[in-house]
Amino acid sequence: MRLYPVSAFRSMKTLTFGLTLVRHGETQYNKDGLLQGQAIDAPLSEAGLQQAEAAGRYLAHVKFTNVFVSNMLRAKQTTETIMKHNSSCSALEMSFGIAEGRRLQDVKDMAEAAGQTFPGFTPPGGETQEQVKMRFKEFLEKMLQQIGAEHFSERGQDDSSLPAPSQTTPTEGKADDGVKDIPVHALVVTHGAYMCMVVRYFVEELHCRLPLGSDQAHVFSLSPNTGLCRFIITVRKQDDEFILSGIRCVFIHRGDHVKRRS
């Protein structure tokens, strides 16, 4: 993924859009502390369905122009509950190989026995963090090209007309924080381990700006079920491609909609 400095494009138009990541609702595997990946297509538990309903109510008045969802049942159920319609995208799930269905502590023990640390440890047959990152980069590239092709001609604007960034708290606030005046907004419903990798990639490799007062331990932690992360992404058109030129985080792992339910 190429990230160009803003100074290289001062005379060009940009397209700015919101990107909201949502982790799926709870499954029985989550409740029991078991790992699940592509080989385990578990449905939402009753609590997970309630969490998805809470997320749907929280996001009820937030406009989305694009919806992408993992092909796993738990993510589809969450998306259908939030958006009340079906959507499709590339599979956004991490495979845990032979560790799928085992207790998290079992995998930590496997890592220790191998002289490695978790979550950096890759069980036999599972994807490495680097493989997951490469898969996400492919998805991100496809998403940028699709959103650019659909919206750039109508929504592209000069830098001087872009809305000023607003400061929000990392965990609590309004559902439309950061996107109230941004007409293009993508929703991606995916999985906890995948979201962890995405956030780390955005921050460490794309130098994503974080909200004031962000705690690094919280930023790189596992998002709660139906937890929300929101980013503002800017792309520019170069020849026939849409190039990522800026990214900032509005909030990270927000879950106050679930707290309100309980």
NORVEN-V165190 format. One record per residue. N is the residue number from 1. RES is the residue in three letters. SS is DSSP state (~ for helix, > for strand, _ for the rest). OMEGA is omega in degrees with one decimal (none if undefined). BURIAL is I if it has 24 or more other C-alpha atoms within 12 Angstrom, else O. Layout:
n | res | ss | omega | burial
N | RES | SS | OMEGA | BURIAL
N | RES | SS | OMEGA | BURIAL
This chain:
n | res | ss | omega | burial
1 | MET | _ | -179.7 | O
2 | ARG | _ | 177.6 | O
3 | LEU | > | -176.2 | I
4 | TYR | _ | 176.4 | O
5 | PRO | _ | -178.6 | O
6 | VAL | ~ | -177.0 | O
7 | SER | ~ | -178.5 | O
8 | ALA | ~ | -173.9 | O
9 | PHE | ~ | -170.5 | O
10 | ARG | _ | -175.9 | O
11 | SER | _ | -175.7 | O
12 | MET | _ | 177.3 | O
13 | LYS | _ | 178.4 | I
14 | THR | > | 169.9 | I
15 | LEU | > | 177.8 | I
16 | THR | > | 179.2 | I
17 | PHE | > | 176.8 | I
18 | GLY | > | 176.0 | I
19 | LEU | > | 179.2 | I
20 | THR | > | 176.3 | I
21 | LEU | > | 178.2 | I
22 | VAL | > | 172.8 | I
23 | ARG | > | 180.0 | I
24 | HIS | _ | 176.6 | I
25 | GLY | _ | -176.4 | I
26 | GLU | _ | 169.3 | I
27 | THR | > | 177.3 | I
28 | GLN | ~ | 177.4 | I
29 | TYR | ~ | 175.8 | I
30 | ASN | ~ | -177.2 | I
31 | LYS | ~ | -178.0 | O
32 | ASP | _ | 179.4 | O
33 | GLY | _ | -179.6 | O
34 | LEU | > | 176.9 | I
35 | LEU | _ | 176.7 | I
36 | GLN | _ | -179.4 | I
37 | GLY | _ | -175.8 | I
38 | GLN | _ | -176.6 | I
39 | ALA | _ | -178.6 | O
40 | ILE | _ | -175.5 | I
41 | ASP | _ | -174.6 | I
42 | ALA | _ | 176.1 | I
43 | PRO | _ | 174.8 | I
44 | LEU | > | 172.1 | I
45 | SER | _ | 176.9 | I
46 | GLU | ~ | 177.2 | O
47 | ALA | ~ | 178.9 | I
48 | GLY | ~ | 176.8 | I
49 | LEU | ~ | 177.8 | I
50 | GLN | ~ | 176.7 | I
51 | GLN | ~ | 179.0 | I
52 | ALA | ~ | 176.4 | I
53 | GLU | ~ | 179.2 | I
54 | ALA | ~ | 177.5 | I
55 | ALA | ~ | 178.2 | I
56 | GLY | ~ | 177.6 | I
57 | ARG | ~ | -179.3 | O
58 | TYR | ~ | -176.7 | I
59 | LEU | _ | -172.5 | I
60 | ALA | _ | -174.8 | O
61 | HIS | _ | 176.8 | O
62 | VAL | _ | -176.9 | I
63 | LYS | _ | 174.3 | I
64 | PHE | _ | 177.7 | I
65 | THR | _ | 179.5 | I
66 | ASN | > | 179.1 | I
67 | VAL | > | 177.0 | I
68 | PHE | > | -177.6 | I
69 | VAL | > | 172.5 | I
70 | SER | _ | -179.3 | I
71 | ASN | _ | 178.7 | I
72 | MET | _ | -174.0 | I
73 | LEU | ~ | -176.9 | I
74 | ARG | ~ | 177.2 | I
75 | ALA | ~ | 178.1 | I
76 | LYS | ~ | 179.0 | I
77 | GLN | ~ | 178.4 | I
78 | THR | ~ | -179.8 | I
79 | THR | ~ | -179.7 | I
80 | GLU | ~ | 179.2 | I
81 | THR | ~ | -180.0 | I
82 | ILE | ~ | -170.5 | I
83 | MET | ~ | -178.8 | I
84 | LYS | _ | 170.7 | O
85 | HIS | _ | -176.1 | O
86 | ASN | _ | 175.9 | O
87 | SER | _ | 179.5 | I
88 | SER | _ | 175.7 | O
89 | CYS | _ | 176.0 | I
90 | SER | _ | 178.4 | I
91 | ALA | _ | -178.3 | I
92 | LEU | _ | -176.5 | I
93 | GLU | _ | 177.3 | I
94 | MET | _ | 175.6 | I
95 | SER | _ | 178.9 | I
96 | PHE | _ | 175.8 | I
97 | GLY | ~ | -175.7 | I
98 | ILE | ~ | -179.9 | O
99 | ALA | ~ | -178.4 | I
100 | GLU | _ | -180.0 | I
101 | GLY | _ | 177.9 | I
102 | ARG | _ | 176.0 | I
103 | ARG | > | 178.3 | O
104 | LEU | ~ | -179.9 | I
105 | GLN | ~ | 177.8 | O
106 | ASP | ~ | -179.2 | O
107 | VAL | ~ | 176.0 | I
108 | LYS | ~ | 177.5 | I
109 | ASP | ~ | 177.0 | O
110 | MET | ~ | 179.6 | I
111 | ALA | ~ | -179.6 | O
112 | GLU | ~ | 179.4 | O
113 | ALA | ~ | -179.7 | O
114 | ALA | _ | -179.5 | O
115 | GLY | _ | -179.4 | O
116 | GLN | _ | 178.8 | O
117 | THR | _ | 174.5 | O
118 | PHE | _ | 18.0 | O
119 | PRO | _ | -179.4 | I
120 | GLY | _ | -179.0 | I
121 | PHE | _ | 177.2 | I
122 | THR | _ | 177.7 | I
123 | PRO | _ | 177.1 | I
124 | PRO | _ | 179.6 | O
125 | GLY | _ | -179.0 | O
126 | GLY | _ | 177.4 | I
127 | GLU | _ | 172.6 | I
128 | THR | _ | 176.7 | I
129 | GLN | ~ | 179.8 | I
130 | GLU | ~ | 178.3 | O
131 | GLN | ~ | 178.2 | O
132 | VAL | ~ | 179.4 | I
133 | LYS | ~ | 179.0 | I
134 | MET | ~ | 178.6 | O
135 | ARG | ~ | 177.5 | I
136 | PHE | ~ | 179.9 | I
137 | LYS | ~ | 176.3 | I
138 | GLU | ~ | 178.0 | O
139 | PHE | ~ | -179.7 | I
140 | LEU | ~ | 179.2 | I
141 | GLU | ~ | 178.7 | O
142 | LYS | ~ | 179.9 | O
143 | MET | ~ | 179.3 | I
144 | LEU | ~ | -179.0 | I
145 | GLN | ~ | -179.7 | I
146 | GLN | ~ | -179.1 | O
147 | ILE | ~ | 178.0 | I
148 | GLY | ~ | -179.6 | I
149 | ALA | ~ | -176.5 | O
150 | GLU | ~ | -167.6 | O
151 | HIS | ~ | -171.2 | I
152 | PHE | ~ | -174.9 | I
153 | SER | ~ | -178.9 | O
154 | GLU | ~ | -172.1 | O
155 | ARG | ~ | 179.1 | I
156 | GLY | _ | -177.4 | I
157 | GLN | > | 179.0 | I
158 | ASP | _ | 179.3 | O
159 | ASP | ~ | -174.4 | O
160 | SER | ~ | -178.2 | O
161 | SER | ~ | 179.7 | O
162 | LEU | _ | 177.8 | O
163 | PRO | _ | 179.6 | O
164 | ALA | _ | 178.5 | O
165 | PRO | _ | 176.6 | I
166 | SER | _ | -179.6 | O
167 | GLN | _ | 177.8 | O
168 | THR | _ | 174.9 | I
169 | THR | _ | -175.3 | I
170 | PRO | _ | -170.5 | I
171 | THR | _ | -176.8 | I
172 | GLU | _ | 178.3 | I
173 | GLY | _ | -179.0 | O
174 | LYS | _ | -175.9 | I
175 | ALA | _ | -177.9 | I
176 | ASP | _ | 177.9 | I
177 | ASP | _ | 175.2 | I
178 | GLY | _ | -175.2 | I
179 | VAL | _ | -177.0 | I
180 | LYS | _ | -178.3 | O
181 | ASP | _ | 179.4 | O
182 | ILE | _ | -171.8 | I
183 | PRO | _ | -179.1 | I
184 | VAL | _ | -172.4 | I
185 | HIS | > | -179.2 | I
186 | ALA | > | 174.6 | I
187 | LEU | > | 176.0 | I
188 | VAL | > | 178.1 | I
189 | VAL | > | -171.1 | I
190 | THR | > | -167.4 | I
191 | HIS | _ | -172.0 | I
192 | GLY | ~ | -178.9 | I
193 | ALA | ~ | 178.8 | I
194 | TYR | ~ | 179.3 | I
195 | MET | ~ | 177.2 | I
196 | CYS | ~ | -179.5 | I
197 | MET | ~ | -179.3 | I
198 | VAL | ~ | -179.5 | I
199 | VAL | ~ | -179.8 | I
200 | ARG | ~ | 178.6 | I
201 | TYR | ~ | 178.6 | I
202 | PHE | ~ | -174.3 | I
203 | VAL | ~ | -172.2 | I
204 | GLU | ~ | -175.5 | O
205 | GLU | _ | 178.3 | O
206 | LEU | _ | 175.5 | I
207 | HIS | _ | 178.3 | O
208 | CYS | _ | 176.5 | I
209 | ARG | > | -179.2 | I
210 | LEU | _ | 176.6 | I
211 | PRO | _ | 177.7 | I
212 | LEU | _ | 178.0 | O
213 | GLY | _ | -179.4 | O
214 | SER | _ | 177.8 | O
215 | ASP | _ | -174.2 | O
216 | GLN | ~ | 179.4 | O
217 | ALA | ~ | 178.5 | O
218 | HIS | ~ | -177.8 | O
219 | VAL | ~ | -175.9 | I
220 | PHE | _ | 179.4 | I
221 | SER | _ | 177.9 | I
222 | LEU | _ | 179.0 | I
223 | SER | _ | 176.7 | I
224 | PRO | _ | 176.4 | I
225 | ASN | _ | -171.8 | I
226 | THR | _ | 171.9 | I
227 | GLY | _ | -174.5 | I
228 | LEU | > | 169.8 | I
229 | CYS | > | -179.3 | I
230 | ARG | > | -179.7 | I
231 | PHE | > | 173.0 | I
232 | ILE | > | -174.3 | I
233 | ILE | > | 177.2 | I
234 | THR | > | 176.3 | I
235 | VAL | > | 176.0 | I
236 | ARG | > | -178.5 | I
237 | LYS | > | 176.5 | I
238 | GLN | > | -172.1 | O
239 | ASP | _ | -179.4 | O
240 | ASP | _ | -178.1 | O
241 | GLU | > | 174.0 | O
242 | PHE | > | -170.8 | I
243 | ILE | > | 175.5 | I
244 | LEU | > | -178.6 | I
245 | SER | > | 178.1 | I
246 | GLY | > | 178.4 | I
247 | ILE | > | 174.0 | I
248 | ARG | > | -178.6 | I
249 | CYS | > | 177.0 | I
250 | VAL | > | 174.3 | I
251 | PHE | > | -173.2 | I
252 | ILE | > | 175.6 | I
253 | HIS | > | -179.5 | I
254 | ARG | > | -178.6 | I
255 | GLY | _ | -176.9 | I
256 | ASP | ~ | 177.2 | I
257 | HIS | ~ | 176.8 | I
258 | VAL | ~ | 178.0 | I
259 | LYS | ~ | 179.6 | O
260 | ARG | ~ | 179.1 | O
261 | ARG | ~ | -177.0 | O
262 | SER | _ | none | O
